[in-house]
Amino acid sequence: MPVTTVTSREFNHDAAAAKRAAKSGPVHITNRGELEAVLLSAEDYHKLTAKVEHITDLLTYPAVAEIDFELVRSKDKAREVHF
């Protein structure tokens, strides 16, 4: 996934070109040489913000019953608690 870098000025003059470039990868928008923003395609944005399942949800799947795992208790001493 190629990264395209454009200056703020280039972005302001041709936002459509930046949007086209975002279809093939992130577009870094710089201001005075410093990264200021990143433009992503809607598809890439949705991948980043997709709901992450909790482990408890994953353990309810029938295929999980076939997975063997062992819980091992730590032999470390309990830590002292200061209030």
PDB file with SEQRES, HELIX, SHEET and CRYST1 records, atoms N, CA, C and O in Angstrom:
SEQRES   1 A   83  MET PRO VAL THR THR VAL THR SER ARG GLU PHE ASN HIS          
SEQRES   2 A   83  ASP ALA ALA ALA ALA LYS ARG ALA ALA LYS SER GLY PRO          
SEQRES   3 A   83  VAL HIS ILE THR ASN ARG GLY GLU LEU GLU ALA VAL LEU          
SEQRES   4 A   83  LEU SER ALA GLU ASP TYR HIS LYS LEU THR ALA LYS VAL          
SEQRES   5 A   83  GLU HIS ILE THR ASP LEU LEU THR TYR PRO ALA VAL ALA          
SEQRES   6 A   83  GLU ILE ASP PHE GLU LEU VAL ARG SER LYS ASP LYS ALA          
SEQRES   7 A   83  ARG GLU VAL HIS PHE                                          
HELIX    1 AA1 SER A    8  HIS A   13  1                                   6    
HELIX    2 AA2 ALA A   15  ALA A   22  1                                   8    
HELIX    3 AA3 ALA A   42  THR A   49  1                                   8    
HELIX    4 AA4 ILE A   55  LEU A   58  1                                   4    
HELIX    5 AA5 PRO A   62  GLU A   66  5                                   5    
SHEET    1 AA1 3 THR A   4  THR A   7  0                                        
SHEET    2 AA1 3 VAL A  27  ASN A  31  1                                        
SHEET    3 AA1 3 GLU A  34  LEU A  39 -1                                        
CRYST1    1.000    1.000    1.000  90.00  90.00  90.00 P 1           1          
ATOM      1  N   MET A   1       0.856  -1.165   0.000  1.00  0.00           N  
ATOM      2  CA  MET A   1       0.000   0.000   0.000  1.00  0.00           C  
ATOM      3  C   MET A   1       0.903   1.230   0.000  1.00  0.00           C  
ATOM      4  O   MET A   1       1.550   1.535   1.002  1.00  0.00           O  
ATOM      5  N   PRO A   2       0.941   1.927  -1.122  1.00  0.00           N  
ATOM      6  CA  PRO A   2       1.810   3.105  -1.211  1.00  0.00           C  
ATOM      7  C   PRO A   2       1.271   4.288  -0.405  1.00  0.00           C  
ATOM      8  O   PRO A   2       0.062   4.503  -0.315  1.00  0.00           O  
ATOM      9  N   VAL A   3       2.187   5.035   0.167  1.00  0.00           N  
ATOM     10  CA  VAL A   3       1.822   6.242   0.908  1.00  0.00           C  
ATOM     11  C   VAL A   3       2.157   7.440   0.031  1.00  0.00           C  
ATOM     12  O   VAL A   3       3.275   7.559  -0.469  1.00  0.00           O  
ATOM     13  N   THR A   4       1.188   8.320  -0.151  1.00  0.00           N  
ATOM     14  CA  THR A   4       1.388   9.537  -0.925  1.00  0.00           C  
ATOM     15  C   THR A   4       1.523  10.690   0.052  1.00  0.00           C  
ATOM     16  O   THR A   4       0.787  10.760   1.036  1.00  0.00           O  
ATOM     17  N   THR A   5       2.448  11.588  -0.210  1.00  0.00           N  
ATOM     18  CA  THR A   5       2.622  12.770   0.641  1.00  0.00           C  
ATOM     19  C   THR A   5       2.365  14.013  -0.198  1.00  0.00           C  
ATOM     20  O   THR A   5       2.925  14.171  -1.283  1.00  0.00           O  
ATOM     21  N   VAL A   6       1.509  14.894   0.318  1.00  0.00           N  
ATOM     22  CA  VAL A   6       1.236  16.169  -0.339  1.00  0.00           C  
ATOM     23  C   VAL A   6       1.328  17.273   0.706  1.00  0.00           C  
ATOM     24  O   VAL A   6       1.101  17.038   1.893  1.00  0.00           O  
ATOM     25  N   THR A   7       1.657  18.457   0.263  1.00  0.00           N  
ATOM     26  CA  THR A   7       1.691  19.600   1.166  1.00  0.00           C  
ATOM     27  C   THR A   7       0.267  20.127   1.346  1.00  0.00           C  
ATOM     28  O   THR A   7      -0.625  19.808   0.561  1.00  0.00           O  
ATOM     29  N   SER A   8       0.071  20.918   2.364  1.00  0.00           N  
ATOM     30  CA  SER A   8      -1.241  21.533   2.588  1.00  0.00           C  
ATOM     31  C   SER A   8      -1.659  22.371   1.392  1.00  0.00           C  
ATOM     32  O   SER A   8      -2.828  22.388   1.007  1.00  0.00           O  
ATOM     33  N   ARG A   9      -0.693  23.063   0.812  1.00  0.00           N  
ATOM     34  CA  ARG A   9      -0.988  23.914  -0.348  1.00  0.00           C  
ATOM     35  C   ARG A   9      -1.446  23.061  -1.530  1.00  0.00           C  
ATOM     36  O   ARG A   9      -2.427  23.392  -2.194  1.00  0.00           O  
ATOM     37  N   GLU A  10      -0.731  21.958  -1.792  1.00  0.00           N  
ATOM     38  CA  GLU A  10      -1.128  21.069  -2.888  1.00  0.00           C  
ATOM     39  C   GLU A  10      -2.522  20.495  -2.637  1.00  0.00           C  
ATOM     40  O   GLU A  10      -3.336  20.398  -3.555  1.00  0.00           O  
ATOM     41  N   PHE A  11      -2.787  20.118  -1.394  1.00  0.00           N  
ATOM     42  CA  PHE A  11      -4.090  19.573  -1.051  1.00  0.00           C  
ATOM     43  C   PHE A  11      -5.187  20.607  -1.291  1.00  0.00           C  
ATOM     44  O   PHE A  11      -6.233  20.278  -1.852  1.00  0.00           O  
ATOM     45  N   ASN A  12      -4.961  21.855  -0.872  1.00  0.00           N  
ATOM     46  CA  ASN A  12      -5.960  22.911  -1.057  1.00  0.00           C  
ATOM     47  C   ASN A  12      -6.221  23.201  -2.528  1.00  0.00           C  
ATOM     48  O   ASN A  12      -7.344  23.540  -2.904  1.00  0.00           O  
ATOM     49  N   HIS A  13      -5.198  23.073  -3.361  1.00  0.00           N  
ATOM     50  CA  HIS A  13      -5.365  23.375  -4.783  1.00  0.00           C  
ATOM     51  C   HIS A  13      -5.981  22.221  -5.559  1.00  0.00           C  
ATOM     52  O   HIS A  13      -6.640  22.445  -6.575  1.00  0.00           O  
ATOM     53  N   ASP A  14      -5.775  20.972  -5.091  1.00  0.00           N  
ATOM     54  CA  ASP A  14      -6.300  19.823  -5.840  1.00  0.00           C  
ATOM     55  C   ASP A  14      -6.704  18.700  -4.896  1.00  0.00           C  
ATOM     56  O   ASP A  14      -6.056  17.655  -4.839  1.00  0.00           O  
ATOM     57  N   ALA A  15      -7.778  18.931  -4.161  1.00  0.00           N  
ATOM     58  CA  ALA A  15      -8.274  17.926  -3.213  1.00  0.00           C  
ATOM     59  C   ALA A  15      -8.734  16.667  -3.946  1.00  0.00           C  
ATOM     60  O   ALA A  15      -8.635  15.567  -3.404  1.00  0.00           O  
ATOM     61  N   ALA A  16      -9.230  16.817  -5.159  1.00  0.00           N  
ATOM     62  CA  ALA A  16      -9.700  15.661  -5.920  1.00  0.00           C  
ATOM     63  C   ALA A  16      -8.550  14.688  -6.198  1.00  0.00           C  
ATOM     64  O   ALA A  16      -8.741  13.473  -6.144  1.00  0.00           O  
ATOM     65  N   ALA A  17      -7.368  15.212  -6.492  1.00  0.00           N  
ATOM     66  CA  ALA A  17      -6.209  14.343  -6.738  1.00  0.00           C  
ATOM     67  C   ALA A  17      -5.838  13.585  -5.466  1.00  0.00           C  
ATOM     68  O   ALA A  17      -5.467  12.413  -5.533  1.00  0.00           O  
ATOM     69  N   ALA A  18      -5.934  14.235  -4.317  1.00  0.00           N  
ATOM     70  CA  ALA A  18      -5.634  13.580  -3.041  1.00  0.00           C  
ATOM     71  C   ALA A  18      -6.656  12.481  -2.759  1.00  0.00           C  
ATOM     72  O   ALA A  18      -6.298  11.417  -2.255  1.00  0.00           O  
ATOM     73  N   LYS A  19      -7.916  12.731  -3.079  1.00  0.00           N  
ATOM     74  CA  LYS A  19      -8.952  11.721  -2.874  1.00  0.00           C  
ATOM     75  C   LYS A  19      -8.715  10.515  -3.788  1.00  0.00           C  
ATOM     76  O   LYS A  19      -8.920   9.375  -3.371  1.00  0.00           O  
ATOM     77  N   ARG A  20      -8.290  10.756  -5.014  1.00  0.00           N  
ATOM     78  CA  ARG A  20      -7.966   9.645  -5.918  1.00  0.00           C  
ATOM     79  C   ARG A  20      -6.780   8.849  -5.385  1.00  0.00           C  
ATOM     80  O   ARG A  20      -6.782   7.620  -5.443  1.00  0.00           O  
ATOM     81  N   ALA A  21      -5.777   9.536  -4.870  1.00  0.00           N  
ATOM     82  CA  ALA A  21      -4.599   8.866  -4.327  1.00  0.00           C  
ATOM     83  C   ALA A  21      -4.963   8.041  -3.093  1.00  0.00           C  
ATOM     84  O   ALA A  21      -4.349   7.002  -2.848  1.00  0.00           O  
ATOM     85  N   ALA A  22      -5.941   8.481  -2.318  1.00  0.00           N  
ATOM     86  CA  ALA A  22      -6.355   7.774  -1.109  1.00  0.00           C  
ATOM     87  C   ALA A  22      -6.971   6.418  -1.415  1.00  0.00           C  
ATOM     88  O   ALA A  22      -7.034   5.557  -0.538  1.00  0.00           O  
ATOM     89  N   LYS A  23      -7.427   6.217  -2.644  1.00  0.00           N  
ATOM     90  CA  LYS A  23      -7.996   4.928  -3.025  1.00  0.00           C  
ATOM     91  C   LYS A  23      -6.930   3.836  -3.081  1.00  0.00           C  
ATOM     92  O   LYS A  23      -7.251   2.652  -2.971  1.00  0.00           O  
ATOM     93  N   SER A  24      -5.663   4.224  -3.253  1.00  0.00           N  
ATOM     94  CA  SER A  24      -4.591   3.228  -3.319  1.00  0.00           C  
ATOM     95  C   SER A  24      -3.747   3.181  -2.046  1.00  0.00           C  
ATOM     96  O   SER A  24      -2.865   2.331  -1.924  1.00  0.00           O  
ATOM     97  N   GLY A  25      -4.007   4.082  -1.100  1.00  0.00           N  
ATOM     98  CA  GLY A  25      -3.261   4.082   0.152  1.00  0.00           C  
ATOM     99  C   GLY A  25      -3.426   5.402   0.862  1.00  0.00           C  
ATOM    100  O   GLY A  25      -4.012   6.333   0.310  1.00  0.00           O  
ATOM    101  N   PRO A  26      -2.912   5.505   2.096  1.00  0.00           N  
ATOM    102  CA  PRO A  26      -3.067   6.745   2.854  1.00  0.00           C  
ATOM    103  C   PRO A  26      -2.335   7.916   2.208  1.00  0.00           C  
ATOM    104  O   PRO A  26      -1.297   7.746   1.568  1.00  0.00           O  
ATOM    105  N   VAL A  27      -2.893   9.093   2.389  1.00  0.00           N  
ATOM    106  CA  VAL A  27      -2.278  10.325   1.877  1.00  0.00           C  
ATOM    107  C   VAL A  27      -1.859  11.152   3.088  1.00  0.00           C  
ATOM    108  O   VAL A  27      -2.701  11.572   3.881  1.00  0.00           O  
ATOM    109  N   HIS A  28      -0.564  11.383   3.227  1.00  0.00           N  
ATOM    110  CA  HIS A  28      -0.052  12.216   4.313  1.00  0.00           C  
ATOM    111  C   HIS A  28      -0.083  13.662   3.848  1.00  0.00           C  
ATOM    112  O   HIS A  28       0.445  13.997   2.787  1.00  0.00           O  
ATOM    113  N   ILE A  29      -0.697  14.502   4.638  1.00  0.00           N  
ATOM    114  CA  ILE A  29      -0.777  15.929   4.320  1.00  0.00           C  
ATOM    115  C   ILE A  29       0.137  16.647   5.299  1.00  0.00           C  
ATOM    116  O   ILE A  29      -0.044  16.568   6.514  1.00  0.00           O  
ATOM    117  N   THR A  30       1.118  17.345   4.751  1.00  0.00           N  
ATOM    118  CA  THR A  30       2.111  18.010   5.593  1.00  0.00           C  
ATOM    119  C   THR A  30       1.919  19.507   5.589  1.00  0.00           C  
ATOM    120  O   THR A  30       1.391  20.082   4.637  1.00  0.00           O  
ATOM    121  N   ASN A  31       2.360  20.134   6.673  1.00  0.00           N  
ATOM    122  CA  ASN A  31       2.372  21.581   6.790  1.00  0.00           C  
ATOM    123  C   ASN A  31       3.758  21.970   7.281  1.00  0.00           C  
ATOM    124  O   ASN A  31       4.139  21.655   8.408  1.00  0.00           O  
ATOM    125  N   ARG A  32       4.497  22.649   6.437  1.00  0.00           N  
ATOM    126  CA  ARG A  32       5.871  23.057   6.741  1.00  0.00           C  
ATOM    127  C   ARG A  32       6.751  21.860   7.110  1.00  0.00           C  
ATOM    128  O   ARG A  32       7.582  21.923   8.016  1.00  0.00           O  
ATOM    129  N   GLY A  33       6.533  20.762   6.365  1.00  0.00           N  
ATOM    130  CA  GLY A  33       7.355  19.579   6.545  1.00  0.00           C  
ATOM    131  C   GLY A  33       6.917  18.647   7.649  1.00  0.00           C  
ATOM    132  O   GLY A  33       7.480  17.561   7.789  1.00  0.00           O  
ATOM    133  N   GLU A  34       5.933  19.033   8.438  1.00  0.00           N  
ATOM    134  CA  GLU A  34       5.443  18.206   9.549  1.00  0.00           C  
ATOM    135  C   GLU A  34       4.117  17.553   9.157  1.00  0.00           C  
ATOM    136  O   GLU A  34       3.259  18.200   8.555  1.00  0.00           O  
ATOM    137  N   LEU A  35       3.951  16.284   9.495  1.00  0.00           N  
ATOM    138  CA  LEU A  35       2.705  15.592   9.219  1.00  0.00           C  
ATOM    139  C   LEU A  35       1.573  16.267   9.987  1.00  0.00           C  
ATOM    140  O   LEU A  35       1.641  16.418  11.206  1.00  0.00           O  
ATOM    141  N   GLU A  36       0.544  16.667   9.268  1.00  0.00           N  
ATOM    142  CA  GLU A  36      -0.578  17.373   9.885  1.00  0.00           C  
ATOM    143  C   GLU A  36      -1.860  16.547   9.874  1.00  0.00           C  
ATOM    144  O   GLU A  36      -2.651  16.611  10.815  1.00  0.00           O  
ATOM    145  N   ALA A  37      -2.063  15.774   8.813  1.00  0.00           N  
ATOM    146  CA  ALA A  37      -3.289  14.988   8.695  1.00  0.00           C  
ATOM    147  C   ALA A  37      -3.032  13.801   7.773  1.00  0.00           C  
ATOM    148  O   ALA A  37      -2.061  13.774   7.018  1.00  0.00           O  
ATOM    149  N   VAL A  38      -3.925  12.827   7.855  1.00  0.00           N  
ATOM    150  CA  VAL A  38      -3.856  11.666   6.975  1.00  0.00           C  
ATOM    151  C   VAL A  38      -5.240  11.467   6.370  1.00  0.00           C  
ATOM    152  O   VAL A  38      -6.243  11.416   7.081  1.00  0.00           O  
ATOM    153  N   LEU A  39      -5.275  11.355   5.053  1.00  0.00           N  
ATOM    154  CA  LEU A  39      -6.522  11.138   4.336  1.00  0.00           C  
ATOM    155  C   LEU A  39      -6.603   9.662   3.970  1.00  0.00           C  
ATOM    156  O   LEU A  39      -5.673   9.107   3.385  1.00  0.00           O  
ATOM    157  N   LEU A  40      -7.737   9.023   4.324  1.00  0.00           N  
ATOM    158  CA  LEU A  40      -7.950   7.608   4.022  1.00  0.00           C  
ATOM    159  C   LEU A  40      -9.184   7.452   3.156  1.00  0.00           C  
ATOM    160  O   LEU A  40     -10.076   8.300   3.167  1.00  0.00           O  
ATOM    161  N   SER A  41      -9.228   6.360   2.404  1.00  0.00           N  
ATOM    162  CA  SER A  41     -10.453   6.034   1.684  1.00  0.00           C  
ATOM    163  C   SER A  41     -11.497   5.618   2.713  1.00  0.00           C  
ATOM    164  O   SER A  41     -11.155   5.251   3.836  1.00  0.00           O  
ATOM    165  N   ALA A  42     -12.756   5.676   2.333  1.00  0.00           N  
ATOM    166  CA  ALA A  42     -13.830   5.276   3.251  1.00  0.00           C  
ATOM    167  C   ALA A  42     -13.669   3.812   3.638  1.00  0.00           C  
ATOM    168  O   ALA A  42     -13.929   3.444   4.783  1.00  0.00           O  
ATOM    169  N   GLU A  43     -13.243   2.975   2.699  1.00  0.00           N  
ATOM    170  CA  GLU A  43     -13.047   1.546   2.984  1.00  0.00           C  
ATOM    171  C   GLU A  43     -11.976   1.336   4.058  1.00  0.00           C  
ATOM    172  O   GLU A  43     -12.181   0.567   4.996  1.00  0.00           O  
ATOM    173  N   ASP A  44     -10.836   2.018   3.922  1.00  0.00           N  
ATOM    174  CA  ASP A  44      -9.772   1.894   4.914  1.00  0.00           C  
ATOM    175  C   ASP A  44     -10.217   2.443   6.273  1.00  0.00           C  
ATOM    176  O   ASP A  44      -9.875   1.882   7.314  1.00  0.00           O  
ATOM    177  N   TYR A  45     -10.965   3.519   6.259  1.00  0.00           N  
ATOM    178  CA  TYR A  45     -11.472   4.102   7.504  1.00  0.00           C  
ATOM    179  C   TYR A  45     -12.386   3.110   8.222  1.00  0.00           C  
ATOM    180  O   TYR A  45     -12.280   2.924   9.434  1.00  0.00           O  
ATOM    181  N   HIS A  46     -13.283   2.478   7.468  1.00  0.00           N  
ATOM    182  CA  HIS A  46     -14.207   1.521   8.082  1.00  0.00           C  
ATOM    183  C   HIS A  46     -13.463   0.307   8.640  1.00  0.00           C  
ATOM    184  O   HIS A  46     -13.864  -0.250   9.661  1.00  0.00           O  
ATOM    185  N   LYS A  47     -12.387  -0.102   7.978  1.00  0.00           N  
ATOM    186  CA  LYS A  47     -11.579  -1.208   8.510  1.00  0.00           C  
ATOM    187  C   LYS A  47     -10.968  -0.826   9.856  1.00  0.00           C  
ATOM    188  O   LYS A  47     -10.915  -1.645  10.774  1.00  0.00           O  
ATOM    189  N   LEU A  48     -10.510   0.414   9.971  1.00  0.00           N  
ATOM    190  CA  LEU A  48      -9.890   0.863  11.212  1.00  0.00           C  
ATOM    191  C   LEU A  48     -10.889   1.022  12.351  1.00  0.00           C  
ATOM    192  O   LEU A  48     -10.546   0.825  13.516  1.00  0.00           O  
ATOM    193  N   THR A  49     -12.108   1.374  12.018  1.00  0.00           N  
ATOM    194  CA  THR A  49     -13.093   1.659  13.062  1.00  0.00           C  
ATOM    195  C   THR A  49     -14.099   0.528  13.260  1.00  0.00           C  
ATOM    196  O   THR A  49     -15.081   0.693  13.984  1.00  0.00           O  
ATOM    197  N   ALA A  50     -13.863  -0.615  12.626  1.00  0.00           N  
ATOM    198  CA  ALA A  50     -14.777  -1.746  12.760  1.00  0.00           C  
ATOM    199  C   ALA A  50     -14.844  -2.192  14.212  1.00  0.00           C  
ATOM    200  O   ALA A  50     -13.866  -2.096  14.953  1.00  0.00           O  
ATOM    201  N   LYS A  51     -16.003  -2.674  14.602  1.00  0.00           N  
ATOM    202  CA  LYS A  51     -16.205  -3.127  15.976  1.00  0.00           C  
ATOM    203  C   LYS A  51     -15.302  -4.320  16.253  1.00  0.00           C  
ATOM    204  O   LYS A  51     -15.262  -5.272  15.475  1.00  0.00           O  
ATOM    205  N   VAL A  52     -14.588  -4.263  17.350  1.00  0.00           N  
ATOM    206  CA  VAL A  52     -13.734  -5.356  17.782  1.00  0.00           C  
ATOM    207  C   VAL A  52     -14.551  -6.242  18.710  1.00  0.00           C  
ATOM    208  O   VAL A  52     -15.181  -5.760  19.652  1.00  0.00           O  
ATOM    209  N   GLU A  53     -14.532  -7.537  18.437  1.00  0.00           N  
ATOM    210  CA  GLU A  53     -15.291  -8.448  19.280  1.00  0.00           C  
ATOM    211  C   GLU A  53     -14.562  -8.693  20.588  1.00  0.00           C  
ATOM    212  O   GLU A  53     -13.332  -8.696  20.633  1.00  0.00           O  
ATOM    213  N   HIS A  54     -15.317  -8.898  21.640  1.00  0.00           N  
ATOM    214  CA  HIS A  54     -14.746  -9.211  22.945  1.00  0.00           C  
ATOM    215  C   HIS A  54     -14.460 -10.702  23.022  1.00  0.00           C  
ATOM    216  O   HIS A  54     -15.110 -11.495  22.341  1.00  0.00           O  
ATOM    217  N   ILE A  55     -13.504 -11.085  23.837  1.00  0.00           N  
ATOM    218  CA  ILE A  55     -13.141 -12.487  23.986  1.00  0.00           C  
ATOM    219  C   ILE A  55     -14.337 -13.323  24.421  1.00  0.00           C  
ATOM    220  O   ILE A  55     -14.457 -14.481  24.019  1.00  0.00           O  
ATOM    221  N   THR A  56     -15.215 -12.763  25.226  1.00  0.00           N  
ATOM    222  CA  THR A  56     -16.392 -13.522  25.673  1.00  0.00           C  
ATOM    223  C   THR A  56     -17.317 -13.831  24.507  1.00  0.00           C  
ATOM    224  O   THR A  56     -17.952 -14.886  24.491  1.00  0.00           O  
ATOM    225  N   ASP A  57     -17.408 -12.929  23.527  1.00  0.00           N  
ATOM    226  CA  ASP A  57     -18.213 -13.194  22.337  1.00  0.00           C  
ATOM    227  C   ASP A  57     -17.579 -14.302  21.509  1.00  0.00           C  
ATOM    228  O   ASP A  57     -18.275 -15.180  20.999  1.00  0.00           O  
ATOM    229  N   LEU A  58     -16.266 -14.261  21.379  1.00  0.00           N  
ATOM    230  CA  LEU A  58     -15.563 -15.256  20.578  1.00  0.00           C  
ATOM    231  C   LEU A  58     -15.665 -16.651  21.186  1.00  0.00           C  
ATOM    232  O   LEU A  58     -15.718 -17.638  20.452  1.00  0.00           O  
ATOM    233  N   LEU A  59     -15.693 -16.748  22.511  1.00  0.00           N  
ATOM    234  CA  LEU A  59     -15.757 -18.045  23.172  1.00  0.00           C  
ATOM    235  C   LEU A  59     -17.117 -18.732  23.022  1.00  0.00           C  
ATOM    236  O   LEU A  59     -17.233 -19.922  23.315  1.00  0.00           O  
ATOM    237  N   THR A  60     -18.130 -18.021  22.581  1.00  0.00           N  
ATOM    238  CA  THR A  60     -19.453 -18.617  22.399  1.00  0.00           C  
ATOM    239  C   THR A  60     -19.582 -19.336  21.059  1.00  0.00           C  
ATOM    240  O   THR A  60     -20.580 -20.022  20.839  1.00  0.00           O  
ATOM    241  N   TYR A  61     -18.610 -19.204  20.156  1.00  0.00           N  
ATOM    242  CA  TYR A  61     -18.670 -19.880  18.863  1.00  0.00           C  
ATOM    243  C   TYR A  61     -18.481 -21.380  19.060  1.00  0.00           C  
ATOM    244  O   TYR A  61     -17.629 -21.788  19.850  1.00  0.00           O  
ATOM    245  N   PRO A  62     -19.249 -22.203  18.366  1.00  0.00           N  
ATOM    246  CA  PRO A  62     -19.149 -23.653  18.535  1.00  0.00           C  
ATOM    247  C   PRO A  62     -17.751 -24.211  18.250  1.00  0.00           C  
ATOM    248  O   PRO A  62     -17.327 -25.153  18.920  1.00  0.00           O  
ATOM    249  N   ALA A  63     -17.040 -23.666  17.295  1.00  0.00           N  
ATOM    250  CA  ALA A  63     -15.718 -24.185  16.946  1.00  0.00           C  
ATOM    251  C   ALA A  63     -14.722 -24.018  18.082  1.00  0.00           C  
ATOM    252  O   ALA A  63     -13.716 -24.727  18.123  1.00  0.00           O  
ATOM    253  N   VAL A  64     -14.976 -23.105  18.997  1.00  0.00           N  
ATOM    254  CA  VAL A  64     -14.066 -22.864  20.114  1.00  0.00           C  
ATOM    255  C   VAL A  64     -14.024 -24.071  21.041  1.00  0.00           C  
ATOM    256  O   VAL A  64     -13.014 -24.299  21.708  1.00  0.00           O  
ATOM    257  N   ALA A  65     -15.093 -24.840  21.094  1.00  0.00           N  
ATOM    258  CA  ALA A  65     -15.139 -26.018  21.969  1.00  0.00           C  
ATOM    259  C   ALA A  65     -14.079 -27.037  21.582  1.00  0.00           C  
ATOM    260  O   ALA A  65     -13.687 -27.858  22.411  1.00  0.00           O  
ATOM    261  N   GLU A  66     -13.608 -27.001  20.344  1.00  0.00           N  
ATOM    262  CA  GLU A  66     -12.607 -27.958  19.872  1.00  0.00           C  
ATOM    263  C   GLU A  66     -11.184 -27.527  20.194  1.00  0.00           C  
ATOM    264  O   GLU A  66     -10.249 -28.289  19.947  1.00  0.00           O  
ATOM    265  N   ILE A  67     -10.994 -26.349  20.731  1.00  0.00           N  
ATOM    266  CA  ILE A  67      -9.657 -25.837  21.023  1.00  0.00           C  
ATOM    267  C   ILE A  67      -9.266 -26.228  22.438  1.00  0.00           C  
ATOM    268  O   ILE A  67      -9.985 -25.945  23.397  1.00  0.00           O  
ATOM    269  N   ASP A  68      -8.113 -26.884  22.556  1.00  0.00           N  
ATOM    270  CA  ASP A  68      -7.600 -27.256  23.873  1.00  0.00           C  
ATOM    271  C   ASP A  68      -6.699 -26.145  24.392  1.00  0.00           C  
ATOM    272  O   ASP A  68      -5.835 -25.651  23.668  1.00  0.00           O  
ATOM    273  N   PHE A  69      -6.897 -25.763  25.616  1.00  0.00           N  
ATOM    274  CA  PHE A  69      -6.000 -24.809  26.236  1.00  0.00           C  
ATOM    275  C   PHE A  69      -5.934 -25.114  27.721  1.00  0.00           C  
ATOM    276  O   PHE A  69      -6.847 -25.711  28.291  1.00  0.00           O  
ATOM    277  N   GLU A  70      -4.842 -24.694  28.334  1.00  0.00           N  
ATOM    278  CA  GLU A  70      -4.614 -24.991  29.737  1.00  0.00           C  
ATOM    279  C   GLU A  70      -4.370 -23.689  30.478  1.00  0.00           C  
ATOM    280  O   GLU A  70      -3.581 -22.850  30.043  1.00  0.00           O  
ATOM    281  N   LEU A  71      -5.046 -23.534  31.585  1.00  0.00           N  
ATOM    282  CA  LEU A  71      -4.822 -22.367  32.422  1.00  0.00           C  
ATOM    283  C   LEU A  71      -3.786 -22.738  33.472  1.00  0.00           C  
ATOM    284  O   LEU A  71      -3.940 -23.740  34.169  1.00  0.00           O  
ATOM    285  N   VAL A  72      -2.753 -21.955  33.587  1.00  0.00           N  
ATOM    286  CA  VAL A  72      -1.694 -22.214  34.551  1.00  0.00           C  
ATOM    287  C   VAL A  72      -1.673 -21.071  35.543  1.00  0.00           C  
ATOM    288  O   VAL A  72      -1.598 -19.900  35.172  1.00  0.00           O  
ATOM    289  N   ARG A  73      -1.741 -21.431  36.798  1.00  0.00           N  
ATOM    290  CA  ARG A  73      -1.730 -20.423  37.844  1.00  0.00           C  
ATOM    291  C   ARG A  73      -0.303 -19.995  38.139  1.00  0.00           C  
ATOM    292  O   ARG A  73       0.606 -20.823  38.187  1.00  0.00           O  
ATOM    293  N   SER A  74      -0.117 -18.733  38.332  1.00  0.00           N  
ATOM    294  CA  SER A  74       1.208 -18.211  38.640  1.00  0.00           C  
ATOM    295  C   SER A  74       1.637 -18.675  40.033  1.00  0.00           C  
ATOM    296  O   SER A  74       0.836 -18.703  40.967  1.00  0.00           O  
ATOM    297  N   LYS A  75       2.903 -19.032  40.149  1.00  0.00           N  
ATOM    298  CA  LYS A  75       3.439 -19.483  41.439  1.00  0.00           C  
ATOM    299  C   LYS A  75       4.060 -18.321  42.213  1.00  0.00           C  
ATOM    300  O   LYS A  75       4.579 -18.507  43.313  1.00  0.00           O  
ATOM    301  N   ASP A  76       4.002 -17.125  41.634  1.00  0.00           N  
ATOM    302  CA  ASP A  76       4.543 -15.959  42.308  1.00  0.00           C  
ATOM    303  C   ASP A  76       3.773 -15.669  43.585  1.00  0.00           C  
ATOM    304  O   ASP A  76       2.576 -15.940  43.685  1.00  0.00           O  
ATOM    305  N   LYS A  77       4.481 -15.117  44.554  1.00  0.00           N  
ATOM    306  CA  LYS A  77       3.825 -14.715  45.793  1.00  0.00           C  
ATOM    307  C   LYS A  77       2.945 -13.499  45.530  1.00  0.00           C  
ATOM    308  O   LYS A  77       3.199 -12.717  44.614  1.00  0.00           O  
ATOM    309  N   ALA A  78       1.929 -13.357  46.331  1.00  0.00           N  
ATOM    310  CA  ALA A  78       1.060 -12.192  46.204  1.00  0.00           C  
ATOM    311  C   ALA A  78       1.867 -10.935  46.532  1.00  0.00           C  
ATOM    312  O   ALA A  78       2.713 -10.931  47.427  1.00  0.00           O  
ATOM    313  N   ARG A  79       1.584  -9.882  45.791  1.00  0.00           N  
ATOM    314  CA  ARG A  79       2.278  -8.617  46.041  1.00  0.00           C  
ATOM    315  C   ARG A  79       1.659  -7.910  47.232  1.00  0.00           C  
ATOM    316  O   ARG A  79       0.460  -8.013  47.489  1.00  0.00           O  
ATOM    317  N   GLU A  80       2.492  -7.201  47.938  1.00  0.00           N  
ATOM    318  CA  GLU A  80       2.046  -6.431  49.084  1.00  0.00           C  
ATOM    319  C   GLU A  80       1.249  -5.226  48.604  1.00  0.00           C  
ATOM    320  O   GLU A  80       1.638  -4.551  47.650  1.00  0.00           O  
ATOM    321  N   VAL A  81       0.136  -4.964  49.270  1.00  0.00           N  
ATOM    322  CA  VAL A  81      -0.726  -3.851  48.900  1.00  0.00           C  
ATOM    323  C   VAL A  81      -0.570  -2.738  49.917  1.00  0.00           C  
ATOM    324  O   VAL A  81      -0.655  -2.979  51.121  1.00  0.00           O  
ATOM    325  N   HIS A  82      -0.342  -1.523  49.444  1.00  0.00           N  
ATOM    326  CA  HIS A  82      -0.221  -0.363  50.329  1.00  0.00           C  
ATOM    327  C   HIS A  82      -1.415   0.545  50.124  1.00  0.00           C  
ATOM    328  O   HIS A  82      -1.739   0.916  48.996  1.00  0.00           O  
ATOM    329  N   PHE A  83      -2.072   0.903  51.220  1.00  0.00           N  
ATOM    330  CA  PHE A  83      -3.216   1.812  51.128  1.00  0.00           C  
ATOM    331  C   PHE A  83      -2.842   3.174  51.659  1.00  0.00           C  
ATOM    332  O   PHE A  83      -3.673   4.083  51.667  1.00  0.00           O  
TER     333      PHE A  83                                                      
END                                                                             
